[in-house]
């Protein structure tokens, strides 16, 4: 855009200060508009134009005083958006100097202090936080400033870490800071980390989370820091949990959000496998216990369950009691059931004379106790000189209680413990599978080759005859080679060649040209399939079928596209010999390749063909050669939802609209409805417009197959879904029927 000129806005003092002298009887809003335009440019990251406008306002002698006071604030924002924190500080200092309002001065000074802190200049930041207090800000800002001062005191040479902690502990005890405890604990944690006390810092971060109220910013920082600490110490189970929690409260536009999301996803399988190993090892250890030890363990589990149940009940009762007390406090005395006198001007509740509610009485009692008995730990039976006998009695009581557990209760409590040889073998197999998976995941997801080596070596040491031995040896070779451990890499390489000479791994390691041969053969196979499929799409079904018959001779009976060729063969038969041959071919294919993606597609085709057969003999064409429909993969597509019987169309459209809001929010899809059939037998159809081509429409179709319950309630609606070109859609409108289209769709789309 061109330069926005401010014009010659110079006026004398009288004109500027006297609103009556303006032509429109009010001050022109032009300068405010320019300032807001600069802000808009900053938001849109159009920094060049934003800076140009700010300079124009700054250099114009006619800029109003209130606009001039706002200029450095917007300039600071300009720098902050670009993370140029050093340049933002002078702009904010200028804003403080020009500003008249003390609360805004306090706010800008506080931001300066935060930026200084971010730069590691804790001593200067301390001084700025002190300045904030001089402006007498609102309590929340005053509290935050004092909190930061305590945290930065020793950095500025004004105190030691111990003194800073004592200052924060005093803040914890101040009743005004009850809702800010999470922030205080978080600040205390940072001091502990700066002193190298990791465990103490982690404990305080957890205290911060335990005392969290509504401050999601502090909660996000605590979760993220805990996740990072656990990840760095390779405690991946806890790291995964804390990254998950971080994502619940961290702003999506925070630069740490996407890395946290990736780490949480990468750690998901790792954490799951670690938990499998821990669980199965624990269960196997229990399975090796004597019957007496198992019974004792069952008793301890029962005891823990009872304690947790009691604790939960007590917590629930406490919540109810607190809720009742809150209601009573907020209710006039007469309504609360009290008989206390009401003073003029408002209701009052009589003070309880119970001694524990009187702080002075409690402290007096503590002093009297200490004079008589001294300082004693809080424990039961503190007056007894011989507590050992009580301990022995307690142990005997527990043993007696354990003996009262029935065999059924013990079995129920230990139901997951493997008992039979088969169950024990399965537990060991689960551990092997998890260790092997960890060996792959550490390398693939986290690029931690050393952790991968540790997991795989543990697998081979614990289970020398594991079914994963060959794969584990190859992964150990790769990981050691990438780490530069040449001797270990050669050890695993030779072990594979000597012990598994006929395997692909051995050939890869002993023949450098073997990889190239594999790639060449794979490329030939892919090209052969593409050429065969191209013949099929052109309607040259016999030529495609003949090529499929030659696959075994050219590429052998074992190759990765075997299932694809077989499915294509069944589709060729369908076009050459009719529907019955097609159905038989698909059934044979599913029986031969039951657990493949191609089998899933074959079942879908069979389902559609079955629906077509159900319409009765003579109503379905035997081959696709006589169909009026044409395959136009790159033309505009719709998706039609064909219902079986009369339905509530509005409800169906509402459910589809909800599905679009969740899965296709940005696709701007439109819904309409039509009816096919005769006036007596009208069949409702919903049309979803529009998709650029076949691929886009099929993506939508496949998404619905994965989320059918979210698309339309299966209890309310029975339906079929078909992507369809605009021209083929016109054909079904002309015929007032979808007759023949399911078969066409099965042949040309589900392949």
Wavefront OBJ file of the C-alpha trace (Angstrom):
o trace
v 0.000 0.000 0.000
v 1.004 3.590 -0.521
v 2.221 5.968 2.150
v -0.577 7.147 4.441
v 0.231 10.829 4.877
v -0.588 12.526 8.150
v -0.784 15.885 6.331
v 0.041 19.216 7.945
v -1.638 18.671 11.309
v 0.277 21.403 13.126
v -2.091 23.647 15.065
v -1.644 26.304 17.688
v -2.109 25.501 21.348
v -5.543 27.052 21.539
v -6.876 24.990 18.627
v -5.416 21.753 20.009
v -6.777 22.251 23.470
v -10.137 23.755 22.565
v -12.640 21.254 21.126
v -14.926 24.115 20.066
v -12.445 25.113 17.355
v -12.774 21.765 15.493
v -14.976 21.865 12.415
v -16.818 18.652 13.460
v -17.081 19.758 17.126
v -14.900 16.783 18.187
v -11.266 15.851 17.871
v -10.440 13.996 14.634
v -10.048 10.238 15.170
v -7.561 9.895 12.320
v -4.490 9.449 14.502
v -6.202 6.769 16.611
v -7.050 5.024 13.352
v -3.432 5.113 12.185
v -2.281 3.710 15.545
v -4.835 0.896 15.331
v -3.779 0.189 11.759
v -0.187 -0.166 12.985
v -1.389 -2.643 15.630
v -3.266 -4.575 12.938
v -0.154 -4.747 10.762
v 1.802 -6.107 13.749
v -0.830 -8.811 14.345
v -0.611 -9.782 10.687
v 3.210 -9.762 10.868
v 3.401 -6.944 8.327
v 6.187 -5.332 10.316
v 7.506 -2.999 7.582
v 4.242 -1.081 7.242
v 3.680 -1.104 11.008
v 7.062 0.533 11.633
v 6.425 3.092 8.878
v 3.175 4.224 10.517
v 4.741 4.399 13.983
v 7.565 6.572 12.648
v 5.097 8.900 10.924
v 3.182 9.429 14.154
v 6.390 9.877 16.145
v 7.886 12.430 13.743
v 4.734 14.512 13.283
v 4.679 17.561 15.618
v 0.869 17.511 15.458
v 0.508 14.089 17.106
v -1.767 14.408 20.132
v -0.244 13.876 23.582
v -2.369 10.822 24.428
v -1.425 9.219 21.087
v 2.234 10.015 21.747
v 1.953 8.264 25.120
v 0.648 5.138 23.377
v 3.332 5.095 20.670
v 6.131 3.499 22.748
v 3.652 0.875 24.013
v 2.815 -0.194 20.446
v 6.510 0.008 19.530
v 7.321 -2.352 22.429
v 4.623 -4.737 21.185
v 6.193 -4.515 17.706
v 9.502 -5.759 19.161
v 7.925 -8.368 21.464
v 6.035 -10.006 18.588
v 9.398 -10.495 16.861
v 10.998 -11.771 20.099
v 13.407 -8.825 20.058
v 13.243 -8.427 23.831
v 16.305 -6.188 24.139
v 14.715 -3.553 21.866
v 11.367 -3.734 23.701
v 12.886 -2.608 27.030
v 13.825 0.999 25.993
v 10.390 1.434 24.382
v 8.660 0.368 27.603
v 10.905 2.643 29.682
v 9.831 5.525 27.462
v 6.191 4.472 27.959
v 6.686 4.593 31.746
v 8.201 8.090 31.509
v 5.308 9.426 29.401
v 2.484 7.654 31.222
v 0.499 9.512 33.901
v -1.567 6.639 35.269
v 0.339 4.890 38.106
v -1.299 1.498 37.474
v -0.160 1.511 33.861
v 3.302 2.642 34.972
v 3.350 -0.354 37.323
v 2.265 -2.707 34.537
v 4.916 -1.508 32.065
v 7.628 -1.621 34.746
v 6.601 -5.166 35.640
v 6.933 -6.230 31.980
v 10.409 -4.616 31.851
v 11.402 -6.634 34.927
v 10.121 -9.840 33.311
v 12.123 -9.151 30.148
v 15.275 -8.464 32.175
v 14.676 -11.721 34.024
v 14.307 -13.522 30.681
v 17.716 -12.136 29.665
v 19.292 -13.526 32.835
v 19.779 -10.077 34.402
v 18.262 -10.979 37.763
v 19.949 -8.144 39.681
v 18.474 -5.402 37.453
v 15.138 -7.240 37.357
v 15.061 -7.142 41.172
v 15.355 -3.336 41.094
v 12.520 -3.060 38.584
v 10.253 -5.285 40.688
v 11.029 -2.952 43.601
v 9.940 -0.023 41.434
v 6.629 -1.770 40.751
v 5.825 -1.692 44.481
v 6.406 2.077 44.615
v 3.454 2.587 42.275
v 1.141 0.808 44.776
v -0.420 -1.562 42.225
v -3.357 -3.910 42.777
v -2.631 -6.752 45.187
v -2.235 -9.401 42.488
v 0.594 -7.454 40.832
v 2.085 -6.531 44.206
v 2.115 -10.214 45.153
v 3.725 -11.201 41.831
v 6.402 -8.516 42.228
v 7.222 -9.638 45.776
v 7.312 -13.238 44.600
v 9.802 -12.401 41.868
v 11.869 -10.279 44.273
v 12.176 -13.197 46.665
v 13.176 -15.464 43.794
v 15.774 -13.001 42.440
v 17.075 -11.651 45.765
v 20.164 -13.807 45.965
v 20.871 -13.322 42.237
v 21.098 -9.572 42.869
v 23.351 -10.021 45.901
v 20.602 -8.981 48.321
v 20.363 -12.314 50.103
v 21.100 -16.024 50.063
v 18.937 -18.827 48.629
v 18.033 -19.801 52.191
v 16.778 -16.281 52.922
v 14.813 -16.305 49.671
v 13.169 -19.598 50.678
v 12.297 -18.217 54.120
v 10.736 -15.168 52.492
v 8.625 -17.423 50.260
v 7.630 -19.594 53.228
v 6.384 -16.452 55.008
v 4.325 -15.638 51.938
v 2.842 -19.144 52.086
v 1.592 -18.496 55.617
v -0.056 -15.167 54.734
v -3.824 -15.783 54.497
v -4.055 -13.261 51.632
v -1.973 -15.622 49.484
v -4.142 -18.732 49.773
v -5.135 -18.587 46.100
v -1.520 -17.896 45.063
v 0.105 -20.893 46.742
v 0.720 -22.581 43.396
v 2.845 -19.624 42.270
v 4.819 -19.574 45.542
v 5.598 -23.283 45.372
v 6.610 -22.876 41.717
v 9.014 -20.041 42.643
v 10.464 -22.160 45.466
v 11.011 -25.001 42.996
v 13.010 -22.720 40.685
v 15.327 -21.752 43.553
v 15.894 -25.427 44.359
v 16.702 -26.196 40.721
v 19.152 -23.278 40.576
v 20.903 -24.800 43.597
v 21.091 -28.187 41.861
v 18.555 -29.843 44.180
v 16.517 -31.707 41.574
v 14.443 -33.971 43.839
v 13.438 -31.084 46.115
v 12.505 -29.010 43.062
v 10.333 -31.805 41.648
v 8.571 -32.185 45.005
v 7.794 -28.440 45.071
v 6.502 -28.490 41.487
v 4.086 -31.247 42.502
v 3.070 -29.126 45.506
v 2.389 -26.271 43.087
v 0.098 -28.516 41.044
v -1.611 -29.861 44.176
v -2.448 -26.282 45.223
v -3.429 -25.111 41.746
v -6.737 -23.293 41.395
v -7.465 -21.515 38.136
v -4.002 -20.367 37.049
v -3.483 -22.438 33.909
v -0.284 -20.552 33.048
v 1.525 -21.759 36.186
v -0.037 -25.205 35.806
v 1.283 -25.450 32.232
v 4.775 -24.356 33.318
v 4.861 -26.914 36.154
v 3.600 -29.774 33.968
v 6.012 -28.889 31.152
v 8.994 -28.616 33.502
v 8.188 -31.960 35.137
v 7.758 -33.611 31.730
v 11.111 -32.225 30.582
v 12.902 -33.277 33.779
v 11.558 -36.826 33.599
v 12.388 -37.052 29.893
v 15.961 -35.893 30.525
v 16.352 -38.531 33.238
v 14.898 -41.141 30.815
v 11.885 -41.835 33.028
v 9.672 -42.107 29.972
v 6.528 -43.340 31.728
v 6.289 -40.242 33.932
v 7.452 -38.017 31.058
v 4.560 -39.279 28.885
v 1.999 -38.606 31.631
v 3.251 -35.072 32.236
v 3.439 -34.239 28.522
v -0.190 -35.375 28.221
v -1.122 -33.090 31.127
v 0.865 -30.233 29.572
v -1.174 -30.464 26.378
v -4.410 -30.129 28.385
v -3.495 -26.645 29.682
v -0.775 -25.242 27.399
v -1.988 -22.650 24.880
v -2.036 -24.058 21.339
v -0.128 -21.051 20.008
v 2.696 -21.581 22.526
v 5.891 -22.508 20.662
v 6.310 -25.513 22.980
v 2.904 -27.012 22.106
v 3.813 -28.861 18.894
v 7.129 -30.297 20.225
v 5.272 -31.449 23.366
v 2.573 -33.035 21.212
v 5.176 -34.901 19.150
v 7.006 -36.126 22.246
v 3.763 -37.268 23.871
v 2.904 -39.231 20.716
v 6.408 -40.714 20.445
v 6.424 -41.712 24.110
v 2.986 -43.353 24.012
v 4.151 -46.782 22.815
v 7.420 -46.558 24.758
v 5.606 -45.892 28.043
v 3.087 -48.669 27.304
v 5.853 -51.232 26.698
v 7.763 -50.161 29.812
v 4.595 -50.642 31.850
v 4.075 -54.103 30.311
v 7.585 -55.143 31.378
v 7.151 -53.727 34.890
v 3.730 -55.364 35.340
v 4.672 -58.798 33.998
v 7.920 -58.881 35.990
v 5.961 -58.034 39.149
v 3.333 -60.699 38.455
v 5.989 -63.328 37.740
v 7.766 -62.423 40.975
v 4.503 -62.930 42.892
v 3.905 -66.257 41.130
v 7.194 -67.533 42.622
v 6.145 -66.667 46.214
v 5.122 -69.267 48.778
v 1.442 -69.573 49.689
v 2.060 -67.775 53.001
v 3.789 -64.880 51.220
v 0.950 -64.644 48.699
v -1.625 -64.564 51.506
v 0.326 -61.815 53.302
v 0.535 -59.801 50.060
v -3.215 -60.252 49.503
v -3.845 -58.961 53.019
v -1.689 -55.879 52.406
v -3.564 -55.214 49.144
v -6.908 -55.578 50.948
v -5.725 -53.272 53.717
v -4.614 -50.659 51.187
v -7.952 -50.870 49.341
v -9.838 -50.375 52.625
v -7.658 -47.396 53.568
v -8.204 -45.787 50.172
v -11.951 -46.370 50.461
v -12.033 -44.770 53.923
v -9.891 -41.854 52.767
v -12.210 -41.257 49.801
v -15.268 -41.370 52.084
v -13.626 -38.957 54.546
v -12.709 -36.569 51.739
v -16.282 -36.671 50.420
v -17.665 -36.008 53.915
v -15.256 -33.102 54.342
v -16.385 -31.576 51.045
v -20.038 -31.862 52.100
v -19.218 -30.313 55.488
v -17.328 -27.418 53.892
v -20.159 -26.848 51.437
v -22.685 -26.784 54.307
v -20.477 -24.382 56.276
v -20.200 -22.092 53.264
v -23.980 -22.056 52.867
v -24.434 -21.343 56.582
v -21.973 -18.444 56.545
v -23.797 -16.855 53.632
v -27.269 -17.292 55.272
v -28.950 -14.908 57.763
v -28.853 -16.253 61.334
v -32.570 -16.954 61.508
v -32.426 -19.076 58.308
v -29.313 -20.931 59.408
v -31.041 -22.220 62.505
v -29.083 -20.038 64.959
v -30.470 -18.022 67.823
v -27.708 -15.436 68.041
v -28.633 -11.796 68.471
v -28.505 -9.573 65.453
v -26.751 -6.277 65.824
v -28.072 -3.193 64.043
v -26.818 -3.040 60.498
v -26.595 -6.766 59.795
v -26.791 -10.363 60.999
v -24.097 -11.945 63.119
v -23.417 -15.534 64.144
v -22.385 -16.119 67.793
v -18.741 -17.127 68.225
v -18.112 -20.677 69.352
v -16.485 -21.057 72.779
v -14.903 -24.420 71.816
v -11.218 -24.118 72.858
v -9.768 -25.423 69.553
v -11.265 -22.444 67.685
v -9.354 -20.007 69.944
v -5.762 -19.588 68.681
v -4.569 -18.161 71.998
v -6.023 -21.089 73.948
v -4.368 -23.582 71.573
v -0.943 -21.924 71.892
v -1.320 -21.759 75.700
v -2.114 -25.487 75.744
v 0.954 -26.269 73.600
v 3.224 -24.374 76.003
v 1.743 -26.154 79.048
v 2.209 -29.552 77.364
v 5.850 -28.861 76.472
v 6.642 -27.676 80.025
v 5.358 -30.972 81.417
v 6.308 -33.530 78.736
v 8.887 -31.772 76.555
v 8.903 -31.784 72.722
v 7.594 -35.137 71.513
v 6.947 -36.604 68.049
v 3.311 -36.983 67.024
v 2.576 -40.715 67.486
v 0.196 -43.093 69.207
v 0.922 -44.357 72.757
v 3.549 -41.621 73.292
v 3.281 -41.956 77.106
v 4.250 -45.648 77.145
v 7.900 -46.363 77.928
v 7.906 -49.773 76.201
v 6.434 -49.464 72.729
v 8.172 -52.553 71.339
v 5.592 -54.856 72.889
v 2.854 -52.827 71.250
v 4.593 -53.179 67.881
v 4.833 -56.942 68.334
v 1.169 -57.087 69.303
v 0.329 -55.045 66.191
v 2.259 -57.433 63.951
v 0.541 -60.435 65.536
v -2.821 -58.757 64.979
v -2.002 -58.218 61.293
v -0.949 -61.856 60.916
v -4.216 -62.951 62.506
v -6.170 -60.661 60.178
v -4.294 -62.051 57.171
v -5.244 -65.561 58.237
v -8.937 -64.623 58.182
v -8.876 -63.943 54.424
v -10.725 -66.697 52.567
v -9.160 -68.552 49.638
v -11.728 -66.902 47.350
v -10.675 -63.428 48.530
v -6.999 -64.248 48.013
v -7.727 -65.586 44.504
v -9.723 -62.486 43.630
v -7.013 -60.115 44.885
v -4.298 -62.018 42.982
v -6.384 -62.929 39.934
v -3.878 -61.437 37.451
v -0.944 -63.478 38.763
v -0.012 -66.252 36.278
v -0.664 -69.679 37.797
v -0.342 -72.244 34.995
v 2.660 -72.962 32.774
v 0.753 -71.535 29.812
v 0.059 -68.267 31.651
v 3.695 -68.004 32.753
v 4.884 -68.578 29.160
v 2.548 -65.841 27.956
v 3.893 -63.405 30.577
v 7.460 -64.101 29.423
v 6.420 -63.678 25.773
v 4.804 -60.317 26.602
v 8.107 -59.182 28.155
v 10.068 -60.331 25.074
v 7.700 -58.514 22.720
v 7.896 -55.332 24.810
v 11.718 -55.404 25.009
v 11.999 -55.894 21.243
v 9.484 -53.103 20.601
v 11.481 -50.784 22.891
v 14.644 -51.593 20.951
v 12.954 -50.349 17.765
v 11.069 -47.420 19.324
v 14.047 -45.884 21.136
v 15.874 -45.667 17.817
v 12.978 -44.768 15.521
v 11.048 -42.344 17.739
v 13.706 -40.775 19.978
v 16.972 -41.457 18.112
v 18.387 -42.951 21.339
v 20.637 -45.697 19.987
v 22.221 -46.418 23.368
v 18.811 -47.045 24.977
v 17.943 -49.249 21.995
v 21.108 -51.291 22.562
v 20.335 -51.670 26.284
v 16.800 -52.958 25.602
v 17.894 -55.421 22.901
v 20.868 -56.734 24.881
v 18.567 -57.244 27.877
v 16.229 -59.206 25.597
v 19.018 -61.505 24.362
v 20.490 -61.975 27.846
v 17.161 -62.853 29.475
v 15.816 -64.861 26.537
v 18.691 -66.263 24.392
v 16.258 -68.342 22.291
v 13.714 -65.582 21.717
v 11.778 -65.545 18.463
v 13.070 -61.986 17.967
v 16.745 -63.028 18.054
v 17.575 -62.415 14.376
v 15.783 -59.054 14.188
v 17.355 -57.992 17.505
v 20.844 -58.888 16.253
v 20.346 -56.810 13.101
v 19.063 -53.811 15.074
v 22.057 -54.132 17.424
v 24.354 -54.095 14.387
v 22.678 -50.939 13.028
v 22.628 -49.089 16.385
v 26.277 -49.863 17.169
v 27.340 -48.874 13.664
v 25.555 -45.512 13.967
v 27.233 -44.900 17.351
v 30.650 -45.704 15.891
v 31.055 -48.885 17.968
v 32.795 -50.700 15.109
v 33.936 -53.727 17.112
v 30.433 -54.431 18.494
v 28.847 -53.806 15.090
v 31.219 -56.343 13.478
v 30.463 -58.836 16.261
v 26.721 -58.753 15.502
v 27.328 -58.729 11.737
v 29.449 -61.902 11.897
v 26.964 -63.552 14.250
v 24.143 -63.023 11.721
v 26.223 -64.240 8.747
v 27.466 -67.345 10.593
v 24.273 -68.372 12.382
v 21.650 -67.245 9.817
v 23.464 -67.538 6.441
v 20.322 -68.010 4.306
v 18.432 -64.966 5.582
v 17.908 -61.629 3.855
v 19.863 -59.926 6.660
v 22.898 -62.153 6.008
v 22.751 -61.426 2.275
v 22.438 -57.693 2.927
v 25.505 -57.747 5.188
v 27.680 -60.005 3.021
v 26.780 -58.703 -0.464
v 26.801 -54.884 -0.938
v 24.971 -55.224 -4.289
v 22.081 -57.198 -2.801
v 20.192 -54.053 -1.754
v 20.354 -52.680 -5.291
v 19.052 -55.981 -6.666
v 16.129 -55.887 -4.251
v 15.304 -52.302 -5.207
v 15.482 -53.120 -8.924
v 13.159 -56.121 -8.547
v 10.749 -54.104 -6.394
v 10.651 -51.325 -8.988
v 9.969 -53.848 -11.783
v 7.144 -55.389 -9.731
v 5.542 -51.998 -9.021
v 5.750 -50.967 -12.669
v 4.218 -54.273 -13.773
v 1.284 -53.770 -11.400
v 0.748 -50.153 -12.509
v 0.687 -51.191 -16.173
v -1.756 -54.027 -15.435
v -4.048 -51.755 -13.453
v -3.959 -49.161 -16.245
v -5.289 -51.803 -18.664
v -8.085 -52.601 -16.202
v -9.152 -48.942 -15.883
v -9.271 -48.656 -19.684
v -11.710 -51.587 -19.840
v -9.139 -53.992 -21.328
v -10.027 -56.699 -18.811
v -8.769 -59.719 -20.778
v -5.306 -58.199 -21.322
v -5.102 -57.282 -17.618
v -6.173 -60.822 -16.638
v -3.528 -62.387 -18.923
v -0.776 -60.255 -17.365
v -1.859 -61.308 -13.864
v -1.552 -64.963 -14.906
v 2.128 -64.300 -15.801
v 3.083 -62.719 -12.437
v 4.224 -66.001 -10.838
v 6.533 -66.845 -13.728
v 8.168 -63.417 -13.686
v 8.373 -62.583 -9.963
v 7.870 -65.881 -8.122
v 5.072 -66.870 -5.781
v 6.267 -64.762 -2.832
v 6.209 -60.986 -3.330
v 4.651 -58.040 -1.516
v 1.966 -57.274 -4.155
v 0.550 -60.784 -4.226
v -2.744 -59.821 -2.556
v -3.208 -56.803 -4.843
v -2.774 -58.871 -7.987
v -5.246 -61.482 -6.714
v -7.884 -58.846 -5.936
v -7.408 -57.275 -9.364
v -7.798 -60.736 -10.885
v -11.182 -61.165 -9.160
v -12.262 -57.756 -10.470
v -11.261 -58.704 -14.013
v -13.325 -61.888 -13.702
v -16.292 -59.817 -12.559
v -16.146 -57.762 -15.720
v -15.490 -60.733 -18.009
v -17.823 -63.396 -16.570
v -20.462 -61.458 -14.623
v -21.498 -60.916 -11.052
v -21.614 -64.526 -9.858
v -18.010 -65.122 -10.918
v -17.092 -61.825 -9.274
v -18.698 -62.829 -5.965
v -17.064 -66.273 -5.985
v -13.686 -64.740 -6.820
v -13.967 -62.252 -3.958
v -14.958 -64.947 -1.467
v -11.998 -67.101 -2.508
v -9.701 -64.094 -2.196
v -10.906 -63.280 1.352
v -10.334 -66.902 2.387
v -6.780 -66.818 1.025
v -5.758 -63.369 2.364
v -8.005 -62.820 5.412
v -5.905 -60.324 7.399
v -4.902 -57.879 4.661
v -6.107 -54.365 3.750
v -7.160 -55.813 0.396
v -9.446 -58.300 2.183
v -11.164 -55.400 3.949
v -11.778 -53.771 0.570
v -13.036 -57.071 -0.885
v -15.545 -57.426 1.969
v -16.842 -53.911 1.258
v -17.286 -54.784 -2.433
v -19.115 -57.989 -1.486
v -21.413 -56.034 0.817
v -22.328 -53.663 -2.006
v -22.830 -56.500 -4.466
v -25.021 -58.279 -1.916
v -27.192 -55.170 -1.629
v -27.552 -55.128 -5.395
v -28.539 -58.820 -5.521
v -31.201 -58.204 -2.879
v -33.122 -55.961 -5.255
v -34.227 -59.011 -7.203
v -33.368 -60.883 -10.389
v -33.274 -59.057 -13.670
v -32.784 -55.664 -12.053
v -28.975 -55.715 -11.933
v -26.745 -55.746 -14.977
v -24.429 -58.733 -15.200
v -21.403 -56.765 -16.327
v -20.133 -53.235 -16.218
v -19.941 -53.128 -20.009
v -23.588 -52.026 -20.386
v -23.570 -49.408 -17.653
v -24.460 -45.776 -18.469
v -21.938 -44.611 -15.864
v -18.474 -43.342 -16.786
v -15.250 -43.269 -14.790
v -13.999 -39.662 -14.628
v -11.410 -39.624 -11.878
v -10.383 -35.971 -12.220
v -13.875 -34.511 -12.564
v -15.972 -32.845 -9.858
v -17.446 -35.334 -7.354
v -20.300 -35.435 -4.855
v -20.939 -37.967 -2.113
v -24.474 -39.340 -1.821
v -25.993 -40.974 1.261
v -28.671 -43.452 0.156
v -31.143 -44.469 2.888
v -33.150 -47.667 3.152
v -36.727 -46.614 3.928
v -38.245 -43.377 5.217
v -36.201 -41.431 7.761
v -36.142 -38.102 9.605
v -34.158 -36.123 7.029
v -33.606 -33.106 9.272
v -32.139 -35.269 12.028
v -29.873 -37.035 9.517
v -28.651 -33.708 8.117
v -28.016 -32.397 11.630
v -25.909 -35.444 12.501
v -23.893 -35.140 9.280
v -23.399 -31.410 9.954
v -22.047 -32.284 13.427
v -19.668 -34.774 11.810
v -18.463 -32.081 9.407
v -17.861 -29.653 12.273
v -15.618 -32.232 13.935
v -13.766 -33.690 10.940
v -14.198 -31.273 7.989
v -14.432 -27.865 9.635
v -12.487 -26.050 6.906
v -13.864 -27.920 3.867
v -17.055 -25.829 3.459
v -19.191 -28.827 2.496
v -22.872 -28.226 1.682
v -25.838 -30.546 2.240
v -29.022 -30.956 0.231
v -31.548 -33.745 -0.243
v -33.486 -35.367 -3.076
v -35.878 -38.307 -3.497
v -35.537 -41.160 -5.991
v -38.111 -43.733 -7.032
v -41.825 -43.389 -7.698
v -44.296 -41.244 -5.781
v -45.401 -44.329 -3.846
v -41.911 -45.586 -3.029
v -39.756 -42.529 -2.532
v -36.177 -43.152 -1.419
v -34.470 -40.271 0.479
v -30.919 -39.289 -0.459
v -28.626 -36.656 1.062
v -26.142 -35.040 -1.332
v -22.823 -33.721 0.026
v -21.163 -31.150 -2.238
v -18.440 -30.893 -3.414
v -15.078 -32.605 -3.948
v -12.421 -31.702 -6.486
v -11.849 -35.230 -7.797
v -12.191 -38.931 -7.084
v -9.283 -38.990 -4.612
v -10.805 -36.215 -2.475
v -14.216 -37.914 -2.465
v -12.658 -41.268 -1.526
v -10.771 -39.661 1.365
v -14.129 -38.505 2.695
v -15.639 -41.963 2.092
v -12.809 -43.735 3.923
v -13.032 -41.263 6.805
v -16.704 -42.145 7.243
v -15.886 -45.871 7.210
v -13.488 -45.276 10.109
v -16.020 -43.171 12.050
v -19.415 -44.585 11.026
v -20.890 -44.174 14.522
v -20.040 -40.464 14.503
v -21.386 -39.936 10.980
v -24.931 -41.251 11.504
v -26.408 -43.089 14.469
v -26.571 -46.763 13.328
v -29.624 -47.330 15.543
v -31.563 -44.659 13.634
v -30.276 -44.923 10.080
v -29.452 -47.693 7.599
v -27.611 -46.270 4.602
v -25.085 -46.710 1.798
v -22.441 -44.121 0.888
v -21.177 -43.487 -2.649
v -18.786 -40.940 -4.143
v -20.160 -40.014 -7.576
v -19.225 -37.643 -10.404
v -21.536 -34.822 -11.403
v -22.354 -36.561 -14.704
v -23.113 -39.910 -13.052
v -25.246 -38.071 -10.484
v -27.303 -36.686 -13.376
v -27.718 -40.251 -14.685
v -29.289 -41.459 -11.427
v -31.553 -38.373 -11.387
v -32.662 -39.148 -14.927
v -33.345 -42.802 -14.039
v -34.758 -41.886 -10.592
v -32.788 -44.889 -9.331
v -29.263 -45.861 -8.240
v -29.687 -49.199 -10.027
v -26.317 -50.385 -11.350
v -24.283 -47.745 -9.561
v -23.250 -49.874 -6.517
v -21.662 -52.424 -8.886
v -19.970 -49.657 -10.891
v -18.690 -48.111 -7.668
v -17.405 -51.451 -6.381
v -15.542 -52.133 -9.630
v -14.000 -48.728 -10.218
v -13.639 -47.075 -6.807
v -13.005 -49.909 -4.349
v -9.794 -51.143 -5.940
l 1 2 3 4 5 6 7 8 9 10 11 12 13 14 15 16 17 18 19 20 21 22 23 24 25 26 27 28 29 30 31 32 33 34 35 36 37 38 39 40 41 42 43 44 45 46 47 48 49 50 51 52 53 54 55 56 57 58 59 60 61 62 63 64 65 66 67 68 69 70 71 72 73 74 75 76 77 78 79 80 81 82 83 84 85 86 87 88 89 90 91 92 93 94 95 96 97 98 99 100 101 102 103 104 105 106 107 108 109 110 111 112 113 114 115 116 117 118 119 120 121 122 123 124 125 126 127 128 129 130 131 132 133 134 135 136 137 138 139 140 141 142 143 144 145 146 147 148 149 150 151 152 153 154 155 156 157 158 159 160 161 162 163 164 165 166 167 168 169 170 171 172 173 174 175 176 177 178 179 180 181 182 183 184 185 186 187 188 189 190 191 192 193 194 195 196 197 198 199 200 201 202 203 204 205 206 207 208 209 210 211 212 213 214 215 216 217 218 219 220 221 222 223 224 225 226 227 228 229 230 231 232 233 234 235 236 237 238 239 240 241 242 243 244 245 246 247 248 249 250 251 252 253 254 255 256 257 258 259 260 261 262 263 264 265 266 267 268 269 270 271 272 273 274 275 276 277 278 279 280 281 282 283 284 285 286 287 288 289 290 291 292 293 294 295 296 297 298 299 300 301 302 303 304 305 306 307 308 309 310 311 312 313 314 315 316 317 318 319 320 321 322 323 324 325 326 327 328 329 330 331 332 333 334 335 336 337 338 339 340 341 342 343 344 345 346 347 348 349 350 351 352 353 354 355 356 357 358 359 360 361 362 363 364 365 366 367 368 369 370 371 372 373 374 375 376 377 378 379 380 381 382 383 384 385 386 387 388 389 390 391 392 393 394 395 396 397 398 399 400 401 402 403 404 405 406 407 408 409 410 411 412 413 414 415 416 417 418 419 420 421 422 423 424 425 426 427 428 429 430 431 432 433 434 435 436 437 438 439 440 441 442 443 444 445 446 447 448 449 450 451 452 453 454 455 456 457 458 459 460 461 462 463 464 465 466 467 468 469 470 471 472 473 474 475 476 477 478 479 480 481 482 483 484 485 486 487 488 489 490 491 492 493 494 495 496 497 498 499 500 501 502 503 504 505 506 507 508 509 510 511 512 513 514 515 516 517 518 519 520 521 522 523 524 525 526 527 528 529 530 531 532 533 534 535 536 537 538 539 540 541 542 543 544 545 546 547 548 549 550 551 552 553 554 555 556 557 558 559 560 561 562 563 564 565 566 567 568 569 570 571 572 573 574 575 576 577 578 579 580 581 582 583 584 585 586 587 588 589 590 591 592 593 594 595 596 597 598 599 600 601 602 603 604 605 606 607 608 609 610 611 612 613 614 615 616 617 618 619 620 621 622 623 624 625 626 627 628 629 630 631 632 633 634 635 636 637 638 639 640 641 642 643 644 645 646 647 648 649 650 651 652 653 654 655 656 657 658 659 660 661 662 663 664 665 666 667 668 669 670 671 672 673 674 675 676 677 678 679 680 681 682 683 684 685 686 687 688 689 690 691 692 693 694 695 696 697 698 699 700 701 702 703 704 705 706 707 708 709 710 711 712 713 714 715 716 717 718 719 720 721 722 723 724 725 726 727 728 729 730 731 732 733 734 735 736 737 738 739 740 741 742 743 744 745 746 747 748 749 750 751
